Amino acid sequence: MSTLATGFNQMIARVEGSMEQQRRFVADVSHELKTPLTVIEGYAKLLRRWGQSDPAVRDEAIDHILTESRQMREDLIEPMLELSRFSSLEEVETEAIALTELAEQLTERFERSHGVHVPIEAMGTWRGHRDSLQRLVVILIDNSLKYATDTRVTMTPDRIEVRDHGTTLSEEDRARLFDRFYRLDEARDRSGSGLGLAIAKEVADLNGWTVGSYANAPDGSVFYVTK
């Protein structure tokens, strides 16, 4: 009887935890949507009041509405849909992923535009969902480029690292980096949604990998993925 009661209590605790997580998610989404929608509403009112008689005001309002709408889609809506997609999956089809091929793809994408070089001589393979590994590493590189400098990538058959110099993170920040909607205080300028690293964690969990971070002394961070 005690075993049954214990199992029942554990089930209730999981349900309550899931509901609380959903409540926090809805609250976070509402908070993130509030500012861009307020801006759009303000410029729409300006457009209705002065736009018909003043072409300059009309053009300014339209430009701001388009900018806010695009930023809301790219920084919030699309990441939320991606996070939801990965969170809903229970398993994915896996295959052998050649690190040399991945290194070539990343170098083509980041070397010319951002100066990020990924050693092409990376050898070995990983087992997982092909698009997932590339997406995960791209998120880590994008995150590094956003907050730091001198981004360097290393890849081995068991570990991938994105190492940089830049923002020095507190232990509190580092403990919450992979939480949904978490952003560093200095980044709370509506730059991004705070969902990128949360997506990275979902991708890693789905493939049975581990993603994490530690300090890169004296200033900077190392983000890593291990099998």
MARKOLDO-400720 format. One record per residue (C-alpha): residue in three letters; x, z, y. Coordinates in steps of 0.25 Angstrom, whole numbers, plus 5000, padded with zeros to 4 digits. Last residue first. Example, Ala and Ser with C-alpha at 12.3 -4.5 7.8 and 13.67 -1.06 7.14 Angstrom:
<sites>
ser505550294996 ala504950314982 
</sites>
This chain:
<sites>
lys511448955049 thr511948995063 val511648955077 tyr512349005089 phe512249035104 val513549085110 ser513449135124 gly514149145138 asp515149235145 pro516349315140 ala516049295129 asn515049205122 ala513949305119 tyr513049295107 ser511849205103 gly510949175091 val510349075082 thr510249095067 trp509748985058 gly508648985047 asn508148845052 leu506848905058 asp507549025064 ala508548935071 val507448845077 glu506648965081 lys507949025088 ala508248895095 ile506848895100 ala506949035106 leu508348985112 gly507548875120 leu506348955123 gly506849025136 ser505948925144 gly506948845152 ser507448865166 arg506248945173 asp507249015181 arg507349135172 ala508749095168 glu509549205174 asp508649305167 leu508949245153 arg507749175147 tyr506949225135 phe505649135133 arg505749155118 asp506749245113 phe508149185108 leu508949245120 arg508349385118 ala509549455112 arg510549375121 asp509749415133 glu509849565130 glu511249555126 ser511549505139 leu511949355141 thr513149295149 thr512749165154 gly513849065153 his514849015143 asp514348935131 arg514348935115 val513348855107 glu513648895092 ile513248825079 arg513548905066 asp513648875051 pro514148735049 thr514848745063 met514448705077 thr515048735090 val514348715104 arg514948735117 thr514248765131 asp515148775142 thr514148835152 ala512948925151 tyr511448945154 lys510748815152 leu511848745144 ser511848855134 asn510348855132 asp510448705130 ile511548715119 leu510748825112 ile509448735112 val510248615108 val510748695096 leu509348735091 arg508848595093 gln509948535085 leu509748635074 ser508248615074 asp508248465074 arg509048465060 his508248575053 gly509148655045 arg510448655037 trp511748645045 thr512848555042 gly514348545043 met515348505054 ala515448505069 glu516448405073 ile515548355084 pro515848475092 val514748495102 his515148475116 val514248525127 gly514548445140 his513148455146 ser512648315147 arg513748235139 glu513948345128 phe512548395126 arg511648295119 glu512748205112 thr513548335108 leu512248395102 gln511948275094 glu513448255089 ala513448405086 leu512148395077 glu512748275070 thr514048355067 leu513248475063 ala512548395052 ile511148455049 ala510748465034 glu509248475033 thr508148565035 glu506648545036 val505948655044 glu505348795041 glu504248885047 leu504048805059 ser503048875070 ser504248925078 phe504948795079 arg503748725084 ser503348835094 leu504748835099 glu504648685102 leu503348705108 met503848815117 pro505048735121 glu504148615125 ile503248695133 leu504248785140 asp505548715146 glu505148565145 arg503648575147 met503748685158 gln504948605165 arg504148475165 ser502948545171 glu503748615181 thr504448485185 leu503148405186 ile502448505194 his503648515203 asp503748365205 ile502248355208 ala502248465218 glu503448405225 asp502848265225 arg501548315231 val502148405242 ala502948275246 pro501748195246 asp500948285255 ser499448255257 gln499048255242 gly500048355238 trp499648475247 arg498648555241 arg498548495227 leu500048475225 leu500248615230 lys499248665220 ala499948585209 tyr501248645214 gly500848785212 glu500148755199 ile501448695193 val502248815198 thr501248915192 leu501348835179 pro502848835179 thr502848985181 lys501749035171 leu502248955159 glu503349045156 his502549165157 ser501449115149 val502449065138 asp503049205138 ala501649275137 val501249185125 phe502549205118 arg502449355120 arg501049355114 gln501549275102 gln502649365100 glu501649485100 met500749415090 ser501949385081 gly502349535082 glu500949575079 val500849485067 arg502149535062 ala501749685064 ile500449655056 met501249595045 gln502149715044 asn501049815044 phe500349735033 gly501649735025 thr501849885027 ala500449915023 leu500549835010 thr501849905007 ser501150035010 met500050005000 
</sites>
